[in-house]
Amino acid sequence: MTDTAHACSNCSQHGEAERPNRADLTRRKALAAFGAFLGSIGLATASEAANAAAKTYVACKTSKVPVKGAYLAKVGGRSILITQPKKGVFRAFDPTCTHAGCQLSGMSGTNLVCNCHGATFSSDSGAPTGGPANVGLAKIKVAVAAGSVRVTF
């Protein structure tokens, strides 16, 4: 019996690992590339719309977030914690405690609190202010327009 030779680039028959020949293409990367393409051919408005559609969401009305308080919203399938440390100033954070992964559960003064182990975070900056956490909360970009809080991630 004779072996027949064959040419293959990703052949598992010979024990070679598969090697992808191109980078993974995510939806965000595809929309960003499409936006860049539209911008390069002079369709700036369509370019901006394509980029914005990839990552900006209306989280809530500004009236839902109390001054010196917080509001937990579901946006794009994930939880977002929106604060208003001073009147008219809005911040947004991932509400997951950086110590042990529990969800933040309340406020104490101007601090966000994790009741799992007592970690506290600034409602203005997300920086740790007490407890076992020594890493700040992940920040999410916020904009206010037409009485709505918009987040970008």
C-alpha positions as CSV (number, residue, x, y, z in Angstrom):
1,M,0.0,0.0,0.0
2,T,1.4,3.4,-0.9
3,D,0.7,6.7,0.8
4,T,-0.7,9.5,-1.3
5,A,0.8,12.9,-0.7
6,H,-1.6,15.8,-0.1
7,A,-1.1,19.5,0.5
8,C,-2.8,20.9,3.5
9,S,-2.2,23.9,5.6
10,N,-4.4,23.0,8.7
11,C,-4.2,19.2,8.7
12,S,-5.1,17.5,11.9
13,Q,-4.4,14.1,10.2
14,H,-0.6,14.7,10.8
15,G,-1.0,16.0,14.3
16,E,-0.4,19.6,13.4
17,A,-2.3,22.2,15.4
18,E,-4.7,24.3,13.5
19,R,-3.4,27.8,12.9
20,P,-5.9,30.5,12.0
21,N,-4.7,32.6,9.1
22,R,-6.6,35.8,10.1
23,A,-7.4,37.7,13.3
24,D,-10.7,37.2,14.9
25,L,-13.2,39.8,13.8
26,T,-15.6,41.1,16.5
27,R,-18.7,43.0,15.8
28,R,-17.2,46.2,17.3
29,K,-14.1,45.9,15.2
30,A,-16.2,45.3,12.1
31,L,-18.4,48.4,12.8
32,A,-15.3,50.5,13.6
33,A,-13.6,49.4,10.4
34,F,-16.8,50.1,8.4
35,G,-17.1,53.5,10.1
36,A,-13.4,54.3,9.2
37,F,-14.1,53.2,5.6
38,L,-17.2,55.5,5.3
39,G,-15.2,58.3,6.8
40,S,-12.4,57.8,4.3
41,I,-14.7,58.1,1.4
42,G,-16.4,61.3,2.8
43,L,-19.5,59.9,4.5
44,A,-18.6,61.3,7.9
45,T,-22.1,61.3,9.2
46,A,-22.7,57.6,8.3
47,S,-19.2,56.9,9.8
48,E,-20.1,58.5,13.1
49,A,-23.4,56.7,13.2
50,A,-21.7,53.3,12.6
51,N,-19.2,53.9,15.3
52,A,-21.9,55.1,17.8
53,A,-24.1,52.2,17.1
54,A,-21.4,49.8,18.2
55,K,-21.1,51.0,21.7
56,T,-23.4,53.8,23.0
57,Y,-26.6,53.0,25.0
58,V,-29.2,55.0,26.8
59,A,-29.0,53.8,30.4
60,C,-31.7,55.8,32.1
61,K,-33.4,59.2,32.6
62,T,-31.3,61.6,34.6
63,S,-34.2,61.8,37.1
64,K,-33.6,58.2,38.1
65,V,-30.2,59.0,39.6
66,P,-30.5,60.9,43.0
67,V,-27.9,63.6,43.8
68,K,-25.3,61.9,46.1
69,G,-26.8,58.6,45.2
70,A,-26.7,55.7,42.7
71,Y,-28.9,53.9,40.3
72,L,-28.3,50.3,39.1
73,A,-29.3,49.9,35.4
74,K,-29.3,47.0,32.9
75,V,-27.7,48.1,29.7
76,G,-26.7,46.0,26.7
77,G,-27.1,42.8,28.8
78,R,-24.9,44.0,31.7
79,S,-25.4,45.9,34.9
80,I,-24.1,49.4,35.1
81,L,-24.0,51.5,38.3
82,I,-24.7,55.2,37.6
83,T,-23.9,57.8,40.3
84,Q,-24.5,61.5,40.6
85,P,-21.9,62.7,43.2
86,K,-22.8,66.4,42.6
87,K,-25.9,67.9,41.0
88,G,-25.5,67.5,37.2
89,V,-22.3,65.3,37.4
90,F,-22.8,61.7,36.4
91,R,-20.4,58.8,36.6
92,A,-20.8,55.1,35.6
93,F,-19.0,52.0,36.9
94,D,-19.1,48.3,36.6
95,P,-20.9,47.4,39.9
96,T,-18.6,44.4,40.5
97,C,-16.4,44.7,43.6
98,T,-12.8,44.3,42.7
99,H,-12.0,42.4,45.9
100,A,-14.1,39.2,45.5
101,G,-16.5,39.9,42.6
102,C,-19.7,40.6,44.6
103,Q,-22.1,43.1,43.3
104,L,-22.1,46.5,45.1
105,S,-25.2,46.7,47.2
106,G,-25.6,50.2,48.7
107,M,-24.3,53.6,49.7
108,S,-22.8,54.9,52.9
109,G,-22.3,58.7,52.7
110,T,-20.6,59.3,49.4
111,N,-19.2,55.8,49.1
112,L,-20.5,52.8,47.2
113,V,-20.5,49.7,49.5
114,C,-20.0,46.0,48.9
115,N,-21.7,44.1,51.8
116,C,-19.8,40.9,51.1
117,H,-16.6,42.0,52.8
118,G,-17.1,45.7,53.6
119,A,-15.1,47.3,50.7
120,T,-16.1,50.9,49.9
121,F,-15.5,53.0,46.7
122,S,-15.8,56.7,45.9
123,S,-19.1,57.4,44.1
124,D,-17.2,60.1,42.2
125,S,-14.0,58.3,41.0
126,G,-14.6,54.6,41.7
127,A,-11.3,54.5,43.7
128,P,-11.3,52.3,46.8
129,T,-11.8,54.2,50.0
130,G,-11.9,51.3,52.6
131,G,-12.1,47.6,53.2
132,P,-10.1,44.9,51.5
133,A,-10.4,46.2,47.9
134,N,-7.2,47.9,46.7
135,V,-8.2,48.3,43.0
136,G,-10.8,50.8,41.8
137,L,-14.0,50.1,40.0
138,A,-14.0,49.8,36.2
139,K,-15.2,53.2,34.8
140,I,-17.7,53.5,32.0
141,K,-17.8,56.6,29.8
142,V,-20.9,58.7,30.4
143,A,-22.6,61.5,28.5
144,V,-25.9,63.3,29.3
145,A,-28.2,64.4,26.5
146,A,-31.9,65.3,26.3
147,G,-32.5,64.3,30.0
148,S,-30.9,60.8,29.5
149,V,-27.8,59.2,30.8
150,R,-25.9,57.5,27.9
151,V,-23.0,55.1,28.5
152,T,-20.4,53.9,26.1
153,F,-18.6,50.6,26.4
